[in-house]
Amino acid sequence: MSVPPGSDLVDVLVPRATRRQDAGFVRLHRTARLPRLVCVAGEISYVLAPRAVADAVRDTTDIREVRAVVAESVQRGICPVPRLAEELADGPVHGSARLRAAVAEVADGIRSSAEADLRSLIKRARLPMPMFNPRLFAGETFIAVPDCWWPDAAVAAEVDSREWHLSPRDWERTLARHARMGSHGIIVLHFTPGQIRTCQHEVAAKIRAALAARADCPAVPIRALPAR
């Protein structure tokens, strides 16, 4: 059983041959691949997180909704990327294209739908592909985890929106992180989700200009580790 995001319906897996029908808030999903492992709470059995995520988005046609569910499950530590990849490999091919794309993005370091939009923009603009959500260090000193990082140019890009932060304190920590990166010689670009969706040429131009400005500059001694 799983609960789809933003829905009052409860999805229930049943054997393919069952004759029962949907009723009330219960939506049946017939499957030949009933899970071997489940979580039990009283009389109710729940599928594990990777299966729940995959089933929840399989019939979703909006790639941004698929990205949001997949990225949030990874960001919150609910569903590790390797387990999602295993579920994708074990599951049906039919209807898996958007899930496959979203899993590839989170494996590349994407941790939000807005970051995925920025990745698509960078790809369409034929800009160098950055690292996503790497951990930056100066020597052994941790600096920050920017949304995007171009190591050869020491340029970072951040998707800034208060909607992604839970409190003013979180927002203040974000601003402090930006200042810390600047103190280490990093050029930090700031874009809102709205700009990424509606001002794509301007966003691409700012990134291109920042990379060009650093083309002949000495390398900034910063070590980057891939996203967890």
VEXZA-659981 format. One record per atom (N, C-alpha, C, O): residue in three letters; x, y, z. Coordinates in pm, whole numbers, plus 50000, padded with zeros to 5 digits. Layout:
BEGIN
ALAXYZ...
***
This chain:
BEGIN
MET500844988150000MET500005000050000MET500885012450000MET501935012450063SER500455023149930SER501165035849933SER500155047049923SER499015044949880VAL500575059149963VAL499695070849957VAL500275080449856VAL501365085649881PRO499615083249742PRO500135092349642PRO500295106349697PRO499475110549778PRO501325113849654PRO501515127549703PRO500375136649661PRO499925136049546GLY499905145149753GLY498865154749721GLY497525148449689GLY496725154549619SER497265136649738SER496035129649705SER495425123749831SER496135120249926ASP494065122549830ASP493355115949940ASP493185101049913ASP492665093749997LEU493645096549796LEU493515082549761LEU494635074249825LEU495735079249849VAL494325061849852VAL495325052349899VAL495475041549793VAL494505034849758ASP496685039849742ASP496945029549641ASP497215016249712ASP498025015549804VAL496535005949668VAL496694992649726VAL497074982749617VAL496374981549517LEU498194975749637LEU498624965549542LEU497874952649568LEU497734948149681VAL497384946749461VAL496664933949470VAL497164924949359VAL497674929949258PRO497024911649373PRO497434902549265PRO496694905649135PRO495544910049137ARG497364903349025ARG496794906948895ARG495424900548872ARG494564906548808ALA495224888448923ALA493994881048895ALA492824884948984ALA491734879648968THR493024894149079THR491934897649171THR490754903649096THR490924910548996ARG489544901049147ARG488334906149083ARG487764918249157ARG486744923749116ARG488384922449262ARG487884933849338ARG488054946849260ARG488894947749170GLN487224956849296GLN487244969649227GLN487594981049325GLN487534979149446ASP487954992749270ASP488185004549353ASP486935007549436ASP485815005049393ALA487155012849556ALA486025016349642ALA486405028049730ALA487395027449803GLY485615038749725GLY485865050249810GLY487235056249784GLY487575059649671PHE488025057449890PHE489355063449878PHE490425053149840PHE491595056649828VAL490025040549822VAL490985029949791VAL491055027749640VAL490035025449575ARG492255028549585ARG492485026249443ARG493375013949427ARG494515013649475LEU492855003949360LEU493584991349345LEU494544991849226LEU494234997449122HIS495724985749246HIS496704984349139HIS497044969549126HIS497674963649214ARG496604963749017ARG496884949548994ARG498314947948945ARG498774955248857THR499004938449004THR500414936648970THR500794921948978THR500284914449061ALA501714918148890ALA502294904748897ALA503564904848980ALA504234894648995ARG503904916449035ARG505174917949109ARG504864923149249ARG505244934349284LEU504194915049328LEU503944918749466LEU505264919349543LEU506124910749523PRO505444929349629PRO506734930849699PRO507034919249793PRO506144914049860ARG508294915349797ARG508724904649888ARG508884909850031ARG508624902650127LEU509304922550044LEU509504928550175LEU508504939950194LEU508264947750102VAL507924940850312VAL506964951450343VAL507214956450485VAL507864949750565CYS506664968250514CYS506644973450651CYS505244970950707CYS504244972950637VAL505164966550832VAL503874962950891VAL503554972451007VAL504384974551095ALA502344978051004ALA501844986451113ALA500454981551148ALA499484984751078GLY500344973851254GLY499064967851288GLY498644957851183GLY499364948251155GLU497474960151125GLU496964951151023GLU497294955950881GLU496864949750783ILE498034966850870ILE498324972550739ILE499774970050702ILE500674971750784SER499994965950579SER501354963950526SER501644974750422SER500834977350333TYR502824980950434TYR503234991450342TYR504434986750261TYR505314979850312VAL504464990650133VAL505634987650052VAL506794996450100VAL506575006750164LEU508014992350070LEU509185000350105LEU509235012850017LEU508595013549912ALA510015022650062ALA510015035749998ALA510295035449848ALA509595042249773PRO511295027849798PRO511545028149654PRO510325023949572PRO510015030049470ARG509645013449616ARG508455008849543ARG507345019249552ARG506645021749454ALA507185025349670ALA506145035449686ALA506375047349594ALA505445052349531VAL507625051949585VAL507955063249497VAL507675059549352VAL507035067049280ALA508165047849310ALA507985043649171ALA506515042349135ALA506085047049029ASP505745035949221ASP504315034149192ASP503565047449194ASP502625049449116ALA503975056549282ALA503265069249296ALA503395077849171ALA502465085249137VAL504535076949101VAL504765086048988VAL504605079148852VAL504675085848749ARG504385066148850ARG504405058948722ARG503345064148625ARG503585064448505ASP502195068048675ASP501125072948588ASP501065088148582ASP500135093748524THR502045094848639THR502085109548637THR502675114348505THR503755109948466THR501975123248437THR502425127848306THR503275140548312THR503945143948214ASP503255147548425ASP504025160048440ASP505405156648494ASP505535152248608ILE506445158648412ILE507805155148452ILE508225162948575ILE509015157948655ARG507725175348594ARG508115183148710ARG507565176948838ARG508225177448942GLU506365171148832GLU505825164348950GLU506625151748982GLU506885148749098VAL507005144548878VAL507835132648898VAL509155136548962VAL509605130249057ARG509785146848908ARG511055151748963ARG510895155449110ARG511735152049193ALA509825162449141ALA509635167149279ALA509535155549376ALA510145155849483VAL508755145249340VAL508595133749430VAL509915126249446VAL510325123049558VAL510585123549335VAL511835115849340VAL512915123649414VAL513605118149500ALA513075136449380ALA514135144449442ALA513885146249592ALA514825145649672GLU512635148349631GLU512345150349774GLU512605137549853GLU513085138149966SER512295125949794SER512515113449865SER514005111249892SER514385105749995VAL514835115649797VAL516275114349814VAL516795125049909VAL517605122249998GLN516335137449890GLN516785148649973GLN516525146150121GLN517345149750205ARG515385140150153ARG515025137750293ARG515645124950348ARG515435121550465GLY516395117750266GLY517035105550313GLY516075093850324GLY516405083750386ILE514895095050264ILE513905084350271ILE514275072950177ILE514035061150207CYS514855076550064CYS515045066649957CYS516405068849890CYS516515077849807PRO517425060949922PRO518745062749858PRO518665060549707PRO517855052549659VAL519495067549634VAL519505066549488VAL519715052149440VAL518995047849350PRO520665044449496PRO520845030649447PRO519595021949460PRO519335013449376ARG518805024349568ARG517575016349585ARG516535020249480ARG515795011749430LEU516475033149447LEU515565037549341LEU515965031349207LEU515115026949130ALA517265031149180ALA517755025249055ALA517425010349047ALA517065005348941GLU517545003549160GLU517204989249163GLU515714987149136GLU515334978249060GLU514874995349198GLU513434994249176GLU513094997149031GLU512244990348972LEU513745006948972LEU513515010148832LEU513904998548742LEU513194995348646ALA515034992248773ALA515484980948692ALA514564968948706ALA514364961548610ASP513994966848825ASP513134955248849ASP511704957448800ASP510994947848772GLY511294969848788GLY509914972848754GLY509634972148605GLY510544969648526PRO508384974448566PRO508004973948424PRO508604985448345PRO508784996448396VAL508904982648220VAL509444993048131VAL508345002848091VAL508575014848080HIS507134997548070HIS506015006048028HIS505735016848134HIS505575013748252GLY505675029248090GLY505365040348180GLY506515044848267GLY506325052648361SER507735040148236SER508875043248324SER509765054448272SER510755057848338ALA509445060348157ALA510365069948095ALA510625082048185ALA511775086048203ARG509565087848242ARG509745099748326ARG510445096148457ARG511285103648507LEU510085084648512LEU510775080148633LEU512245077648603LEU513115081248684ARG512535071748490ARG513925068948452ARG514725082048441ARG515865082848486ALA514105092148380ALA514775105148365ALA515025111548502ALA516095117048525ALA514045110848591ALA514185116948724ALA515245109748807ALA516015116248877VAL515295096448799VAL516315088948873VAL517705092348820VAL518655093448898ALA517835093848689ALA519125097748631ALA519555111448683ALA520745113748708GLU518605120348699GLU518925133748748GLU519385133348893GLU520385139748928VAL518695126048979VAL519115125549119VAL520445118249134VAL521235121449223ALA520695108649047ALA521995101849048ALA523115111549010ALA524265109749050ASP522765121848933ASP523725132048893ASP523875142948998ASP524675152148981GLY523105142049107GLY523225151749216GLY522035160949233GLY522005168949327ILE521045160149144ILE519865168749152ILE519065165349277ILE518825153649307ARG518645175849350ARG517905173549474ARG516605181449482ARG515985182049589SER516175187649371SER514885194549370SER514435196049226SER515235195149133SER513135198449209SER512595200449076SER513185212949011SER513435213148890ALA513415223449091ALA513975235849036ALA515405233448987ALA515805239048884GLU516175225349058GLU517535222149013GLU517485214248882GLU518335216048795ALA516485205448870ALA516335197748746ALA516005207048630ALA516495205048519ASP515185217248655ASP514885227148550ASP516165234448509ASP516375236948390LEU517015237848606LEU518265244648575LEU519195235448495LEU519855239948401ARG519245222748531ARG520055213248456ARG519605212348311ARG520435212048220SER518295211948289SER517765211548152SER518125224148075SER518485223547958LEU518035235548143LEU518395248248080LEU519865248148037LEU520195252147925ILE520745243648127ILE522185243148097ILE522465234047978ILE523285237247892LYS521765222947974LYS521955213447864LYS521495219347732LYS522185218247631ARG520315225747733ARG519795231847609ARG520695243147561ARG520865244947440ALA521265250847653ALA522135262047617ALA523535257547578ALA524365265747538ARG523795244547588ARG525105238847553ARG526235244947636ARG527335247347586LEU525925247447761LEU526935252147855LEU527645240047915LEU527095229047914PRO528865241947967PRO529525230748036PRO528645225548150PRO528085233448225MET528535212548162MET527685206848267MET528415207448401MET529535202548412PRO527805213448501PRO528445214548633PRO528255202048717PRO527535192848678MET528895201748833MET528555192248937MET527335197649011MET527195209749027PHE526465188749057PHE525285193049131PHE525395188749277PHE525655177149307ASN525195198449365ASN525225196249510ASN526505189449558ASN526445180349640PRO527675193849508PRO528915188249562PRO529255194549696PRO528735205149731ARG530115187949771ARG530605193249898ARG531965199949870ARG532905193349826LEU532045212949897LEU533255220649868LEU534105222449993LEU533605225250102PHE535415220649974PHE536365222050084PHE537535230750041PHE537985230149926ALA538035238750134ALA539315245750120ALA540265238750215ALA540215240850336GLY541135230350160GLY541935221650246GLY541005211750314GLY540295204250247GLU541015211650447GLU540115202950522GLU538895210550575GLU538065204750645THR538795223350541THR537705231650591THR536515231150497THR536635234250379PHE535365227050550PHE534155226550470PHE533665240650440PHE533635249250528ILE533285242950313ILE532785256150273ILE531265255950259ILE530565263050331ALA530765247750168ALA529335248050140ALA528975236850043ALA529835229949989VAL527665235250021VAL527145226249918VAL526295234749824VAL525095236449849PRO526875240149717PRO526085248049623PRO525225239049535PRO525495227149521ASP524195244749476ASP523345236949387ASP524105232749262ASP523975221349217CYS524905241749205CYS525725238749087CYS527145243549110CYS527375253349179TRP528095236349050TRP529505239949070TRP530295236848944TRP530345225348899TRP530925247248887TRP531835245648773TRP533265246248828TRP533775257148851PRO533905234848850PRO535195234748919PRO536315242148846PRO537155248348911ASP536335241748714ASP537425248248640ASP537355263448650ASP538365270248634ALA536165268748676ALA535995283248681ALA535725288448822ALA535695300548842ALA535525279348920ALA535155283249056ALA533905292149054ALA533845302549119VAL532915287648978VAL531625294448969VAL530555285249027VAL530505273348994ALA529715290749112ALA528595283249170ALA527295290049130ALA527245302149110ALA526245282149119ALA524905287649096ALA523975282149202ALA524025270349237GLU523115290849254GLU522175287049357GLU520755290249311GLU520505300749252VAL519835281249338VAL518415283549313VAL517845289349441VAL517635282049538ASP517575302249441ASP517165309349562ASP515655311549562ASP515115318349475SER515005305849661SER513575308249677SER513185305149819SER513525294449871ARG512485314149883ARG512085311950022ARG511145299950034ARG510975294350142GLU510525295949920GLU509595284749929GLU510325271849963GLU509705262350010TRP511665271349940TRP512415259249969TRP512935259150113TRP513555249450155HIS512685269850189HIS513225270850324HIS512085271150425HIS511045277350400LEU512285264550536LEU511195262650630LEU511015274150728LEU509955275450790SER512035282650744SER511945293150844SER512925304350809SER513835302250730PRO512725316350869PRO513705327150848PRO515115322850888PRO516085327450828ARG515235314250988ARG516565309551030ARG517235301550918ARG518435302850895ASP516455293250850ASP516995285750738ASP517465295250627ASP518515293350567TRP516665305350602TRP517015315150499TRP518295322550537TRP519135324950450GLU518455326050662GLU519675332750708GLU520895323750689GLU521965328350651ARG520725310750715ARG521835301450694ARG522205300750547ARG523385299250514THR521205301750459THR521485301650316THR522305313850277THR523285312550203LEU521935325550326LEU522685337650295LEU524105336850350LEU525045341350284ALA524275331050469ALA525615329450526ALA526465320050440ALA527655322350423ARG525845309650387ARG526565300350300ARG527045307450173ARG528165305250128HIS526185315850117HIS526575323349999HIS527755332550029HIS528695333549950ALA527705339250143ALA528795348250181ALA530095340550202ALA531175345250165ARG529995328650261ARG531185320350284ARG531835316250153ARG533055316150142MET531035312850054MET531595309249925MET532295321249862MET533385319949805GLY531665332849872GLY532285344849816GLY533615348049881GLY534515352949814SER533745345250010SER534995348250080SER536145339250034SER537305342450056HIS535815328049969HIS536845319049917HIS537095321249768HIS537695312749701GLY536635332449716GLY536905335749577GLY535965329349477GLY536255329149357ILE534845324049524ILE533875317649436ILE532885328049385ILE532335335849462ILE532655328049253ILE531585336149197ILE530275328749220ILE530125317349175VAL529345334949288VAL528065328549320VAL526945335549243VAL526695347449262LEU526275328049156LEU525145333249080LEU523855328949150LEU523765317949204HIS522855337649147HIS521605334949215HIS520445335649117HIS520295345549044PHE519635325149113PHE518475324749026PHE517275319549104PHE517415310849189THR516105325049074THR514875319949135THR514295309249042THR514615308948923PRO513445300349097PRO512785290649010PRO512015297248896PRO511975292048784GLY511405308848924GLY510655315848820GLY511555320548707GLY511195319348590GLN512735325948741GLN513675330148637GLN514135318448551GLN514275319648429ILE514375307248615ILE514835295348542ILE513775290748443ILE514095285848335ARG512495292148481ARG511425287648392ARG511105297748283ARG510795293848170THR511175310748313THR510655320748218THR511715329948158THR511425336748060CYS512915330248213CYS513965339148160CYS515205330948126CYS516325334048168GLN514995320448049GLN516065310748027GLN517265316747953GLN518405313547985HIS517015325347854HIS518135331247780HIS518985340147871HIS520215340047861GLU518325347647959GLU519065356348050GLU519885348148150GLU521035351448179VAL519285337448203VAL520005328848297VAL521215322648230VAL522315322548286ALA521025317448109ALA522145311248036ALA523235321548007ALA524415318448016ALA522835333747972ALA523815344147941ALA524645347748064ALA525855350148052LYS524015348348181LYS524755351548304LYS525745340448338LYS526875343248380ILE525335328048321ILE526245317048348ILE527415317348250ILE528575315948289ARG527115319348123ARG528155319648020ARG529155330948048ARG530365329148033ALA528645342648087ALA529525354148115ALA530415351448235ALA531595354948234ALA529865345048339ALA530675342148458ALA531775332048426ALA532905333548472LEU531445321948347LEU532475312148309LEU533555318548223LEU534735315548239ALA533145327448131ALA534115334148045ALA535025343448126ALA536205344848095ALA534465349848230ALA535255359248311ALA536365352048385ALA537375358248420ARG536205339248409ARG537215331548482ARG538115323248391ARG538955315648438ALA537935324748261ALA538645315948166ALA540155316848181ALA540835306648172ASP540705328848203ASP542165330748209ASP542665333648349ASP543805338048366CYS541845331248451CYS542235334048588CYS542905321848651CYS542625310548610PRO543775323948748PRO544385312548819PRO543315303948885PRO542265308948927ALA543585291148895ALA542635281948956ALA542455285149104ALA543415288449173VAL541225284049152VAL540935285949295VAL541085272449363VAL540455262749320PRO541925271449468PRO542215258349530PRO541065253149616PRO541085254049738ILE540065247649550ILE538895242249619ILE538695227749575ILE538735224549456ARG538465219249673ARG538235204949647ARG536735202349651ARG536035207049742ALA536245194749553ALA534815191849544ALA534575176849550ALA535165169249472LEU533715172649640LEU533315158749650LEU531895157049597LEU531065165949620PRO531585146149529PRO530245144449468PRO529135144749572PRO529365142549691ALA527945147449525ALA526765147549612ALA526565134149678ALA526855123749619ARG526085134249800ARG525805121849872ARG524465116149827ARG524045105649876
***
